[in-house]
Amino acid sequence: MAQMKPHPDRGIQVTGAAMPDSARVLTTDALSFVAQLQRRFDGQRQALLAERVIRQRRFDAGERPDFLAETSKVRSSDWSVAAATADLEDRRVEITGPVERKMMINALNSGARVFMADFEDSLSPTWANVVAGQGNCIDAVRRTIDFTSPDGKRYALADRTATLVVRPRGWHLTDARVRIDGAPVSASLLDFGLFFHHNARELIARGSGPYFYLPKMESHREARLWNEVFVLAQEALGIRRGAIRATMLIETLPAAFEMDEILYELRDHAAGLNAGRWDYIFSVIKRLGPSSDFALPDRVRLTMTVPFMRAYTELLVRTCHRRGAHAIGGMAAFVPSRRDPNVNEMAMTRVREDKLRESNDGFDGTWVAHPDLVEVATEVFDAILGEHPHQK
């Protein structure tokens, strides 16, 4: 395929091939905005990643994660995050999925309160997917997104759809298809910057806002960096501070000891915390695995009721509700079988049990990965919440 036309700023290079959506996604202004973010914040990003390496060396030497002495006043003092916006007040069921066109339509129409459009875990980050995903988001925000399958079936948005929230890739990733001053761009800043530049004003005009899920953070200083990005982005586009709202995934072991601090750093923009259970288990293994006195059982025995997972989720709920934030539960990743009703019955029973545990523990909402799970999760949370939007 052809290459993109050169950007007027010679420090901005797009090495990825031209895609069908390139002209409207990778505009001169949008790339200049991404470059502004990269030039301002990439040095801080790299410094924070270096701190992760130093911290890991301490864990390898036998140190265990703990609450930070230097931030004890943040944990002990009284403060709250900004009040929830109207379309993020009731989050009882959220559906997640990649920024693929048909999946986005189905998710937005699923009956879930929120749809997290994902540029991270569920999306293979090919250049075609990254560019098309941004184009799909542009259409979804403007309600023009549609799709016709090869067999002629047409997909379009219903009158009522889920609130759109976007998850960019994590701080640790770069995207070499865009280079700023010779260096690969931060994948976080690319995903955030393109979406925000194209859609923030449009979302606000439609009564919503630019909402994000922030993955893979390991410290409150990484949250502080996101807050600085948000402040600059809003100022650059002439948008009021606080229009952005972000939910942070607590899916790393170090972050579990800094929940208060993460909310505090993003308090003007914070919408809540999410219990990213599977990545959290991986992070525990990654951070503590080299220790000779540490081991986990087979993964099928690592349920959410084992003590260290229970402690993590209970702390998340307490922390969120003390600070006026939403606590969102973990993923029901089951994808229903079209062939085996017995498999579906057993899986649905487990999903229901999991959502019962979350709702009884005080969570304000939960995640599902497939539209067929929205109904069972909604029934469980309806029974607890009734007409109330949350359990704060």
VOPAGU-2260 file (C-alpha; in pm, 1 decimal, decimal comma):
REM VOPAGU-2260
SITE   aa  ch    i         X         Y         Z
SITE  MET   A    0       0,0       0,0       0,0
SITE  ALA   A    1     104,1     361,7     -48,3
SITE  GLN   A    2     272,3     560,3     226,6
SITE  MET   A    3     117,1     864,1     391,0
SITE  LYS   A    4     201,1    1207,4     255,5
SITE  PRO   A    5     478,1    1380,6     454,8
SITE  HIS   A    6     366,8    1593,2     748,6
SITE  PRO   A    7     460,8    1963,8     731,1
SITE  ASP   A    8     644,0    1917,1    1061,2
SITE  ARG   A    9     944,0    1711,9     952,0
SITE  GLY   A   10     977,1    1571,4    1302,5
SITE  ILE   A   11     651,1    1382,0    1251,8
SITE  GLN   A   12     678,3    1070,5    1037,4
SITE  VAL   A   13     413,4     809,6     965,9
SITE  THR   A   14     589,5     494,7     850,9
SITE  GLY   A   15     273,7     281,9     848,1
SITE  ALA   A   16     110,9     230,4     510,7
SITE  ALA   A   17    -186,6     440,7     403,7
SITE  MET   A   18    -511,6     273,2     513,1
SITE  PRO   A   19    -872,9     336,4     406,6
SITE  ASP   A   20    -928,4     557,2     714,5
SITE  SER   A   21    -586,8     724,9     715,2
SITE  ALA   A   22    -695,6    1049,4     552,3
SITE  ARG   A   23    -958,9    1128,2     815,4
SITE  VAL   A   24    -777,5     981,0    1116,7
SITE  LEU   A   25    -414,8    1083,0    1059,1
SITE  THR   A   26    -483,8    1443,7     974,4
SITE  THR   A   27    -217,1    1710,7     997,4
SITE  ASP   A   28    -381,4    1867,8    1303,1
SITE  ALA   A   29    -437,9    1535,7    1479,8
SITE  LEU   A   30     -76,9    1427,4    1432,8
SITE  SER   A   31      46,8    1767,9    1547,0
SITE  PHE   A   32    -161,4    1727,1    1863,2
SITE  VAL   A   33     -14,5    1381,1    1927,0
SITE  ALA   A   34     335,2    1522,8    1869,6
SITE  GLN   A   35     266,3    1800,0    2121,1
SITE  LEU   A   36     179,3    1536,9    2381,9
SITE  GLN   A   37     477,2    1320,3    2292,9
SITE  ARG   A   38     728,6    1604,4    2307,1
SITE  ARG   A   39     594,3    1726,6    2639,5
SITE  PHE   A   40     548,7    1396,3    2821,9
SITE  ASP   A   41     754,3    1113,6    2673,0
SITE  GLY   A   42    1059,4    1191,9    2884,7
SITE  GLN   A   43     848,8    1155,1    3199,3
SITE  ARG   A   44     698,7     832,1    3064,8
SITE  GLN   A   45    1041,7     680,8    3008,7
SITE  ALA   A   46    1161,0     789,0    3352,2
SITE  LEU   A   47     860,7     620,4    3512,7
SITE  LEU   A   48     926,7     300,0    3319,7
SITE  ALA   A   49    1284,8     308,6    3448,3
SITE  GLU   A   50    1144,5     332,1    3801,7
SITE  ARG   A   51     950,8       9,7    3736,8
SITE  VAL   A   52    1279,6    -167,4    3665,0
SITE  ILE   A   53    1436,9     -36,1    3984,9
SITE  ARG   A   54    1133,2    -141,8    4185,7
SITE  GLN   A   55    1145,7    -490,1    4036,6
SITE  ARG   A   56    1507,2    -528,5    4142,4
SITE  ARG   A   57    1399,1    -458,9    4499,4
SITE  PHE   A   58    1125,3    -721,6    4472,9
SITE  ASP   A   59    1374,7    -969,3    4329,7
SITE  ALA   A   60    1595,7    -902,3    4631,9
SITE  GLY   A   61    1312,6    -998,9    4867,0
SITE  GLU   A   62    1131,3    -670,5    4932,8
SITE  ARG   A   63     752,3    -699,6    4945,5
SITE  PRO   A   64     508,9    -433,4    4822,7
SITE  ASP   A   65     357,4    -219,4    5095,7
SITE  PHE   A   66     168,7     105,0    5144,5
SITE  LEU   A   67     391,1     409,5    5096,3
SITE  ALA   A   68     501,3     600,6    5404,4
SITE  GLU   A   69     545,2     923,5    5207,4
SITE  THR   A   70     178,8     928,9    5099,6
SITE  SER   A   71      20,9     839,5    5433,9
SITE  LYS   A   72    -147,7    1182,3    5457,2
SITE  VAL   A   73    -327,6    1119,3    5127,9
SITE  ARG   A   74    -466,2     794,1    5266,5
SITE  SER   A   75    -564,7     937,2    5604,9
SITE  SER   A   76    -714,0    1271,7    5497,6
SITE  ASP   A   77   -1067,1    1341,7    5376,2
SITE  TRP   A   78   -1113,6    1422,7    5009,4
SITE  SER   A   79   -1334,3    1307,6    4721,6
SITE  VAL   A   80   -1309,2    1273,7    4347,4
SITE  ALA   A   81   -1523,3    1488,1    4119,2
SITE  ALA   A   82   -1892,1    1399,3    4106,2
SITE  ALA   A   83   -1990,6    1150,5    3837,2
SITE  THR   A   84   -2128,3    1280,3    3510,0
SITE  ALA   A   85   -2488,0    1187,0    3429,4
SITE  ASP   A   86   -2404,4     916,6    3176,2
SITE  LEU   A   87   -2149,4     755,1    3410,0
SITE  GLU   A   88   -2371,1     757,4    3718,1
SITE  ASP   A   89   -2522,5     412,1    3657,6
SITE  ARG   A   90   -2257,7     162,4    3548,0
SITE  ARG   A   91   -2414,9    -161,0    3671,0
SITE  VAL   A   92   -2307,2    -360,5    3363,8
SITE  GLU   A   93   -2025,1    -270,4    3127,3
SITE  ILE   A   94   -1934,4    -460,9    2813,7
SITE  THR   A   95   -1586,2    -461,1    2665,9
SITE  GLY   A   96   -1447,0    -545,1    2325,4
SITE  PRO   A   97   -1211,3    -438,0    2048,9
SITE  VAL   A   98   -1266,7    -136,1    1825,4
SITE  GLU   A   99   -1385,7    -363,1    1544,7
SITE  ARG   A  100   -1682,3    -225,7    1354,2
SITE  LYS   A  101   -1947,6    -497,3    1392,6
SITE  MET   A  102   -1845,7    -574,0    1750,4
SITE  MET   A  103   -1872,3    -208,4    1843,8
SITE  ILE   A  104   -2226,2    -186,0    1708,0
SITE  ASN   A  105   -2333,1    -502,0    1890,0
SITE  ALA   A  106   -2173,5    -384,6    2214,6
SITE  LEU   A  107   -2328,4     -38,5    2196,4
SITE  ASN   A  108   -2668,5    -202,6    2133,5
SITE  SER   A  109   -2624,5    -475,6    2395,8
SITE  GLY   A  110   -2823,3    -317,0    2677,6
SITE  ALA   A  111   -2511,7    -260,6    2887,9
SITE  ARG   A  112   -2481,2      82,1    3050,0
SITE  VAL   A  113   -2121,3     132,8    2931,0
SITE  PHE   A  114   -1915,1       3,0    2639,8
SITE  MET   A  115   -1538,2       6,3    2672,6
SITE  ALA   A  116   -1395,6      30,2    2319,7
SITE  ASP   A  117   -1057,1    -132,6    2348,7
SITE  PHE   A  118    -729,0     -44,8    2179,9
SITE  GLU   A  119    -544,9    -259,7    2434,2
SITE  ASP   A  120    -576,0    -626,2    2537,9
SITE  SER   A  121    -854,7    -738,0    2305,5
SITE  LEU   A  122    -717,8    -569,9    1990,6
SITE  SER   A  123    -428,2    -703,6    1786,0
SITE  PRO   A  124    -236,7    -377,5    1730,6
SITE  THR   A  125    -178,7    -410,4    1358,6
SITE  TRP   A  126    -158,7     -77,4    1181,5
SITE  ALA   A  127    -482,5    -155,2     997,2
SITE  ASN   A  128    -662,1    -221,2    1328,3
SITE  VAL   A  129    -526,0      89,3    1500,3
SITE  VAL   A  130    -626,6     323,5    1216,7
SITE  ALA   A  131    -960,5     156,6    1146,0
SITE  GLY   A  132   -1038,4     153,4    1518,4
SITE  GLN   A  133    -999,6     530,5    1537,5
SITE  GLY   A  134   -1221,8     568,8    1232,1
SITE  ASN   A  135   -1483,3     342,8    1390,3
SITE  CYS   A  136   -1477,1     555,7    1705,6
SITE  ILE   A  137   -1529,8     872,3    1501,0
SITE  ASP   A  138   -1838,6     713,1    1343,8
SITE  ALA   A  139   -1967,2     571,3    1672,5
SITE  VAL   A  140   -1949,2     912,1    1843,0
SITE  ARG   A  141   -2146,3    1067,0    1556,3
SITE  ARG   A  142   -2386,6     771,1    1542,9
SITE  THR   A  143   -2308,9     706,8    1175,7
SITE  ILE   A  144   -2140,8     370,4    1232,8
SITE  ASP   A  145   -2293,8      80,4    1040,6
SITE  PHE   A  146   -2183,8    -249,5     890,9
SITE  THR   A  147   -2309,2    -490,5     626,4
SITE  SER   A  148   -2184,3    -849,2     646,0
SITE  PRO   A  149   -2089,1   -1054,4     338,8
SITE  ASP   A  150   -2427,7   -1230,5     356,8
SITE  GLY   A  151   -2608,3    -895,5     343,9
SITE  LYS   A  152   -2702,7    -856,7     710,5
SITE  ARG   A  153   -2696,5    -490,9     813,3
SITE  TYR   A  154   -2592,2    -362,4    1155,9
SITE  ALA   A  155   -2674,0     -11,2    1282,3
SITE  LEU   A  156   -2710,4     166,2    1616,1
SITE  ALA   A  157   -3030,4     143,8    1818,4
SITE  ASP   A  158   -3197,5     454,2    1956,3
SITE  ARG   A  159   -3051,3     387,4    2300,1
SITE  THR   A  160   -2686,4     287,1    2325,8
SITE  ALA   A  161   -2422,9     235,9    2592,6
SITE  THR   A  162   -2198,3     520,3    2706,1
SITE  LEU   A  163   -1870,6     504,0    2513,3
SITE  VAL   A  164   -1542,9     474,2    2706,6
SITE  VAL   A  165   -1209,7     417,3    2528,7
SITE  ARG   A  166    -910,0     222,5    2658,8
SITE  PRO   A  167    -573,9     326,0    2508,9
SITE  ARG   A  168    -268,4     106,3    2527,5
SITE  GLY   A  169     -51,7     118,3    2841,7
SITE  TRP   A  170     245,1     339,4    2925,7
SITE  HIS   A  171     494,8      60,7    2853,9
SITE  LEU   A  172     410,0      35,3    2482,0
SITE  THR   A  173     527,4     234,9    2180,6
SITE  ASP   A  174     406,3     236,9    1820,1
SITE  ALA   A  175     685,6     252,5    1563,8
SITE  ARG   A  176     442,6     327,7    1279,0
SITE  VAL   A  177     445,5     689,3    1401,8
SITE  ARG   A  178     778,0     849,1    1490,2
SITE  ILE   A  179     822,3    1184,0    1660,1
SITE  ASP   A  180    1167,6    1338,7    1624,4
SITE  GLY   A  181    1302,7     997,9    1528,9
SITE  ALA   A  182    1157,6     801,8    1824,0
SITE  PRO   A  183     854,0     572,8    1823,6
SITE  VAL   A  184     549,6     744,3    1966,8
SITE  SER   A  185     401,9     637,2    2299,4
SITE  ALA   A  186     112,8     406,4    2212,8
SITE  SER   A  187     -81,8     555,7    2504,7
SITE  LEU   A  188     -44,8     908,8    2372,1
SITE  LEU   A  189    -120,9     802,1    2015,1
SITE  ASP   A  190    -444,2     622,8    2106,1
SITE  PHE   A  191    -555,2     891,1    2350,5
SITE  GLY   A  192    -447,0    1183,1    2135,1
SITE  LEU   A  193    -617,4    1072,8    1815,0
SITE  PHE   A  194    -943,9     987,5    1989,7
SITE  PHE   A  195    -947,9    1304,4    2198,8
SITE  HIS   A  196    -859,8    1535,5    1911,0
SITE  HIS   A  197   -1131,0    1398,0    1682,6
SITE  ASN   A  198   -1409,6    1340,9    1933,0
SITE  ALA   A  199   -1384,7    1541,9    2256,3
SITE  ARG   A  200   -1578,9    1846,7    2137,6
SITE  GLU   A  201   -1835,9    1631,4    1957,9
SITE  LEU   A  202   -1897,9    1417,3    2266,2
SITE  ILE   A  203   -1944,1    1724,5    2486,0
SITE  ALA   A  204   -2184,8    1877,2    2232,9
SITE  ARG   A  205   -2389,9    1557,4    2248,6
SITE  GLY   A  206   -2417,4    1571,8    2627,3
SITE  SER   A  207   -2147,0    1317,7    2706,1
SITE  GLY   A  208   -1770,5    1358,6    2728,2
SITE  PRO   A  209   -1432,2    1207,9    2651,7
SITE  TYR   A  210   -1417,4     908,8    2884,2
SITE  PHE   A  211   -1127,3     666,1    2923,4
SITE  TYR   A  212   -1014,8     347,3    3092,0
SITE  LEU   A  213    -647,2     361,3    3189,9
SITE  PRO   A  214    -464,1      26,2    3198,2
SITE  LYS   A  215    -149,7    -124,1    3348,3
SITE  MET   A  216     -44,1     159,7    3577,4
SITE  GLU   A  217     194,0      65,9    3858,7
SITE  SER   A  218     212,0     382,7    4068,0
SITE  HIS   A  219      41,5     707,7    4158,4
SITE  ARG   A  220     317,3     892,0    3974,0
SITE  GLU   A  221     204,0     721,9    3654,9
SITE  ALA   A  222    -147,3     841,6    3736,5
SITE  ARG   A  223      -7,4    1192,1    3789,6
SITE  LEU   A  224     138,5    1180,5    3439,6
SITE  TRP   A  225    -201,1    1091,8    3294,2
SITE  ASN   A  226    -352,0    1384,3    3482,5
SITE  GLU   A  227     -93,5    1620,3    3335,5
SITE  VAL   A  228    -173,3    1483,6    2988,8
SITE  PHE   A  229    -542,5    1547,7    3048,8
SITE  VAL   A  230    -485,2    1903,4    3167,0
SITE  LEU   A  231    -271,4    1992,9    2865,9
SITE  ALA   A  232    -507,9    1822,3    2620,8
SITE  GLN   A  233    -809,8    2010,3    2751,5
SITE  GLU   A  234    -624,8    2342,6    2746,2
SITE  ALA   A  235    -496,6    2281,1    2392,6
SITE  LEU   A  236    -847,7    2222,7    2258,8
SITE  GLY   A  237   -1014,8    2491,8    2469,4
SITE  ILE   A  238   -1215,4    2240,1    2671,6
SITE  ARG   A  239   -1295,3    2294,6    3037,6
SITE  ARG   A  240   -1080,6    2108,8    3289,3
SITE  GLY   A  241   -1263,6    1804,9    3423,0
SITE  ALA   A  242   -1448,0    1720,8    3101,9
SITE  ILE   A  243   -1231,0    1410,8    3076,9
SITE  ARG   A  244   -1326,1    1126,6    3309,1
SITE  ALA   A  245   -1108,3     821,9    3359,7
SITE  THR   A  246   -1150,3     487,4    3530,7
SITE  MET   A  247    -825,1     326,7    3634,6
SITE  LEU   A  248    -772,0     -46,8    3613,9
SITE  ILE   A  249    -607,6    -181,0    3926,8
SITE  GLU   A  250    -443,6    -474,9    3754,1
SITE  THR   A  251     -88,2    -464,9    3886,4
SITE  LEU   A  252      34,2    -560,9    4230,9
SITE  PRO   A  253     211,7    -228,5    4305,4
SITE  ALA   A  254     -99,9     -29,6    4209,9
SITE  ALA   A  255    -308,6    -224,9    4462,1
SITE  PHE   A  256    -106,8     -55,8    4738,2
SITE  GLU   A  257    -163,0     292,0    4587,6
SITE  MET   A  258    -535,9     301,8    4513,9
SITE  ASP   A  259    -601,7     610,8    4725,6
SITE  GLU   A  260    -303,8     786,1    4573,6
SITE  ILE   A  261    -404,4     700,9    4216,8
SITE  LEU   A  262    -752,1     841,4    4272,8
SITE  TYR   A  263    -605,0    1148,3    4441,7
SITE  GLU   A  264    -371,1    1229,3    4153,0
SITE  LEU   A  265    -662,4    1209,6    3909,0
SITE  ARG   A  266    -930,3    1343,0    4144,2
SITE  ASP   A  267   -1053,7    1613,2    3904,0
SITE  HIS   A  268   -1089,4    1352,7    3630,7
SITE  ALA   A  269   -1146,8    1025,3    3819,7
SITE  ALA   A  270   -1458,2     818,0    3760,6
SITE  GLY   A  271   -1360,5     505,0    3951,9
SITE  LEU   A  272   -1141,4     197,7    3978,6
SITE  ASN   A  273   -1180,9    -140,7    3813,5
SITE  ALA   A  274   -1065,3    -477,8    3945,8
SITE  GLY   A  275    -864,9    -621,3    3656,0
SITE  ARG   A  276    -843,3    -968,0    3802,9
SITE  TRP   A  277    -656,7   -1169,4    3539,8
SITE  ASP   A  278    -383,7    -913,6    3482,1
SITE  TYR   A  279    -357,1    -870,3    3858,2
SITE  ILE   A  280    -278,2   -1239,4    3901,5
SITE  PHE   A  281     -21,9   -1213,5    3622,2
SITE  SER   A  282     133,2    -910,2    3790,5
SITE  VAL   A  283     161,9   -1096,6    4121,2
SITE  ILE   A  284     348,6   -1376,1    3942,7
SITE  LYS   A  285     566,3   -1131,3    3751,2
SITE  ARG   A  286     657,1    -918,9    4051,4
SITE  LEU   A  287     703,4   -1193,2    4314,2
SITE  GLY   A  288     763,5   -1504,8    4106,0
SITE  PRO   A  289    1145,4   -1505,1    4129,1
SITE  SER   A  290    1123,2   -1533,0    4507,4
SITE  SER   A  291    1200,4   -1884,1    4629,5
SITE  ASP   A  292     931,7   -1863,0    4900,2
SITE  PHE   A  293     651,6   -1767,2    4663,0
SITE  ALA   A  294     428,4   -1995,8    4457,1
SITE  LEU   A  295      69,6   -2006,7    4332,9
SITE  PRO   A  296    -148,3   -2313,5    4275,1
SITE  ASP   A  297    -288,6   -2416,0    3939,4
SITE  ARG   A  298    -486,1   -2131,8    3780,5
SITE  VAL   A  299    -822,4   -2313,2    3806,9
SITE  ARG   A  300    -787,1   -2291,3    4186,8
SITE  LEU   A  301    -721,9   -1915,5    4179,9
SITE  THR   A  302   -1078,9   -1802,1    4227,2
SITE  MET   A  303   -1183,0   -1460,6    4347,8
SITE  THR   A  304   -1250,0   -1604,3    4693,1
SITE  VAL   A  305    -889,4   -1697,5    4774,2
SITE  PRO   A  306    -761,1   -1465,4    5048,1
SITE  PHE   A  307    -522,0   -1243,5    4851,4
SITE  MET   A  308    -778,5   -1182,6    4574,8
SITE  ARG   A  309   -1054,2   -1121,2    4827,7
SITE  ALA   A  310    -839,9    -867,5    5013,0
SITE  TYR   A  311    -764,3    -686,6    4687,2
SITE  THR   A  312   -1128,3    -650,8    4581,8
SITE  GLU   A  313   -1254,7    -556,7    4927,3
SITE  LEU   A  314    -991,8    -283,5    4954,6
SITE  LEU   A  315   -1086,3    -153,1    4610,6
SITE  VAL   A  316   -1454,5    -118,2    4706,0
SITE  ARG   A  317   -1374,7      50,5    5038,3
SITE  THR   A  318   -1130,4     290,3    4876,5
SITE  CYS   A  319   -1365,2     389,6    4596,2
SITE  HIS   A  320   -1667,3     445,9    4815,9
SITE  ARG   A  321   -1472,7     646,7    5070,4
SITE  ARG   A  322   -1365,4     878,8    4787,6
SITE  GLY   A  323   -1699,6     895,1    4604,3
SITE  ALA   A  324   -1578,1     687,5    4309,6
SITE  HIS   A  325   -1736,3     391,0    4132,3
SITE  ALA   A  326   -1600,9      43,2    4205,5
SITE  ILE   A  327   -1629,7    -176,2    3896,2
SITE  GLY   A  328   -1590,1    -552,0    3920,9
SITE  GLY   A  329   -1399,7    -797,8    3708,7
SITE  MET   A  330   -1449,4    -962,0    3373,5
SITE  ALA   A  331   -1683,5   -1247,1    3292,3
SITE  ALA   A  332   -1485,9   -1362,0    2991,1
SITE  PHE   A  333   -1706,8   -1656,5    2890,7
SITE  VAL   A  334   -1820,3   -1655,7    2526,6
SITE  PRO   A  335   -2141,0   -1859,0    2487,1
SITE  SER   A  336   -2132,2   -2171,1    2270,6
SITE  ARG   A  337   -2376,7   -2196,7    1981,7
SITE  ARG   A  338   -2346,3   -2576,8    1985,1
SITE  ASP   A  339   -2340,7   -2699,4    2343,5
SITE  PRO   A  340   -2622,9   -2583,0    2574,7
SITE  ASN   A  341   -2476,3   -2782,4    2864,4
SITE  VAL   A  342   -2154,1   -2580,2    2850,5
SITE  ASN   A  343   -2359,6   -2261,8    2845,2
SITE  GLU   A  344   -2567,2   -2366,5    3144,6
SITE  MET   A  345   -2263,1   -2444,1    3359,0
SITE  ALA   A  346   -2086,4   -2126,8    3252,4
SITE  MET   A  347   -2389,9   -1907,0    3313,6
SITE  THR   A  348   -2418,4   -2050,9    3663,1
SITE  ARG   A  349   -2058,5   -1954,1    3733,4
SITE  VAL   A  350   -2109,7   -1607,2    3585,6
SITE  ARG   A  351   -2415,5   -1554,0    3803,1
SITE  GLU   A  352   -2229,8   -1668,3    4115,3
SITE  ASP   A  353   -1941,6   -1435,0    4035,4
SITE  LYS   A  354   -2171,3   -1136,5    3983,9
SITE  LEU   A  355   -2362,7   -1219,7    4302,4
SITE  ARG   A  356   -2036,7   -1208,0    4494,9
SITE  GLU   A  357   -1941,9    -873,0    4340,6
SITE  SER   A  358   -2280,6    -709,9    4395,2
SITE  ASN   A  359   -2299,1    -832,1    4756,5
SITE  ASP   A  360   -1943,9    -704,8    4816,9
SITE  GLY   A  361   -2052,4    -352,8    4725,1
SITE  PHE   A  362   -1935,2    -318,1    4366,1
SITE  ASP   A  363   -2130,8     -62,5    4164,3
SITE  GLY   A  364   -2101,2    -253,3    3838,1
SITE  THR   A  365   -1927,9    -533,0    3656,6
SITE  TRP   A  366   -1771,5    -632,1    3324,8
SITE  VAL   A  367   -1884,3    -883,6    3063,7
SITE  ALA   A  368   -1721,4    -973,8    2732,9
SITE  HIS   A  369   -2024,7   -1085,8    2531,1
SITE  PRO   A  370   -2374,5    -940,6    2471,4
SITE  ASP   A  371   -2536,4   -1267,6    2581,6
SITE  LEU   A  372   -2400,1   -1210,7    2933,5
SITE  VAL   A  373   -2548,4    -862,1    2973,7
SITE  GLU   A  374   -2890,6    -990,1    3077,5
SITE  VAL   A  375   -2772,9   -1225,6    3353,0
SITE  ALA   A  376   -2531,4    -966,2    3494,9
SITE  THR   A  377   -2800,2    -697,2    3483,4
SITE  GLU   A  378   -3049,3    -919,3    3665,6
SITE  VAL   A  379   -2801,6    -976,3    3947,5
SITE  PHE   A  380   -2715,8    -607,3    3991,3
SITE  ASP   A  381   -3079,6    -499,5    3950,3
SITE  ALA   A  382   -3166,5    -719,6    4247,3
SITE  ILE   A  383   -2914,6    -533,8    4464,0
SITE  LEU   A  384   -2939,6    -181,4    4323,2
SITE  GLY   A  385   -3305,6    -155,7    4231,4
SITE  GLU   A  386   -3360,8     204,3    4124,0
SITE  HIS   A  387   -3036,3     322,4    4282,4
SITE  PRO   A  388   -2751,2     391,0    4036,7
SITE  HIS   A  389   -2471,1     259,6    4260,2
SITE  GLN   A  390   -2375,4     147,2    4612,8
SITE  LYS   A  391   -2158,7     442,3    4718,4
